[in-house]
């Protein structure tokens, strides 16, 4: 079951880098506007953020939640478990210079 969950999460990460969103999401990360969180969702680094940034984060997070729910249902695991694993993997894969939110709530650039 763990391998299936990991494969599903890898597929999710690939899904989230669709060409239509890749530039906007990547640009927001490059500019230090958004970052990955342990919750499995994007966060806005300097709140409240522009309307465009808020809409981007909301859109990506809604799509992530939908996919997390599908993965959880397919594998018979709690949604929170999928969110935490996705967040851990997203943080591990964060490019150097992009931002991640630490468990204490502070934002830090990835080395």
C-alpha angles and dihedrals in degrees: 000000000000092000091051090050092049091048091049091051091049088052089050093054090051090048091054092058095066113157093245092059102026096087095045095045093042091047091051090051092045090052092050093244099122137021144179123272133200087245090072093249136101119256133201109243098206109032137246091024126188121300089253092054092046091051092048092050092045092049095047092044093050090052091046092050091050091052093044089053091051091049092048093049093046092051098036094237131127117272090237091060091055092046092051094047091047091049092050092050094045091052092047089052096045111127120242110273095024119111133255130182114235122220089257090061097253121128117232133180115243113247 
